[in-house]
Amino acid sequence: MGQKVNPLGIRLGITRDWVSKWYASKKQFPALVYTDFRVREFLKKKLADASVSRVHIERAAKKVSITIQTARPGIVIGKKGEDIEKLRAETAKMLGMPVLDVRLNIAEIRKPELDSQLVAEGIAQQIEKRVMFRRAMRRAVMSTMRSGALGIKVRLSGRLNGSEIARTEWVREGRIPLHTFRADIDYGLAEARTTYGVIGVKVWIFKGEVFEPGAEQVAEDTAAAAPAMAAPAAPEAAG
């Protein structure tokens, strides 16, 4: 029980905020959803080495603000902000907008061990490097619990260790109250593309319960993003 619905989607408006924020008419809606999807795929692929967790997109008055949550902001920004300017130009071209109307913000993830997406991708990378899957799972669980999580569950599915028959293995430590809406549960999904097939990695991390009405997880992330904001974008915003 409790694993039939996406843990993030069911908590929207309770402890979670939307990753895309904008209003559109019925005609524009599908195109904008698809554009957001393409932008996210592009940024994840382009910044594969930067440990990107999530990409938040906000649209207002013909301007787009994109916040990239990453554990390695230095790789995204580059020397003197050169890389982020190139990225900004490419993103603007994909959105079909002037570069001045596109803003890129960088939000640093202080504790990557508590981000389920990064934990799942870390396990997937280890499996691709032929690390024993049980060792990768245990290592991830230990580091996450050491960082202050109240519970973690890791689930792997596929031809584990190259076995002929696909199976599912999982490990859990602490509490994972999936039925409690106020529980702040982070969920991440990654795929390990091995020579013997794709292995799916799912991670649930329980960080505590949120008691304030309408408290949003993203509010903390955006507050952390303020000091790490893309410097080149500031003058245009003022002008």
QUIJO-V49727 format. One record per backbone hydrogen bond with DSSP energy under -1.0 kcal/mol. CO is the residue of the C=O (numbers start at 1). NH is the residue of the N-H. If there is no record, write none. Layout:
<<CO NH> <CO NH>>
This chain:
<<6 10> <9 12> <11 14> <11 15> <11 16> <15 217> <16 13> <19 57> <21 59> <25 29> <28 32> <29 33> <30 34> <31 35> <32 36> <33 37> <34 38> <35 39> <36 40> <37 41> <38 42> <39 43> <40 44> <41 45> <42 46> <43 47> <45 48> <47 50> <50 72> <51 71> <54 69> <56 67> <57 21> <58 65> <60 63> <63 60> <64 103> <65 58> <66 105> <67 56> <68 107> <69 53> <70 109> <72 76> <73 77> <74 78> <77 84> <78 81> <79 82> <81 85> <82 86> <83 87> <84 88> <85 89> <86 90> <87 91> <88 92> <89 93> <90 94> <91 95> <92 97> <98 101> <99 102> <101 64> <103 66> <105 68> <107 70> <111 114> <112 115> <115 119> <116 120> <117 121> <118 122> <119 123> <120 124> <121 125> <122 126> <123 127> <124 128> <125 129> <126 131> <127 130> <132 136> <133 137> <134 138> <135 139> <136 140> <137 141> <138 142> <139 143> <140 144> <141 145> <142 146> <143 147> <144 149> <145 148> <150 175> <151 206> <152 173> <153 204> <154 171> <155 202> <156 169> <157 200> <158 160> <158 167> <159 162> <160 163> <167 158> <169 156> <171 154> <173 152> <176 178> <177 180> <180 183> <182 210> <183 185> <184 207> <186 205> <188 203> <190 201> <192 194> <192 199> <194 197> <197 194> <199 192> <200 157> <201 190> <202 155> <203 188> <204 153> <205 186> <206 150> <206 151> <208 184> <212 215> <217 221> <218 222> <219 223> <220 224> <221 225> <226 229> <231 234> <233 237> <234 238> <235 239>>
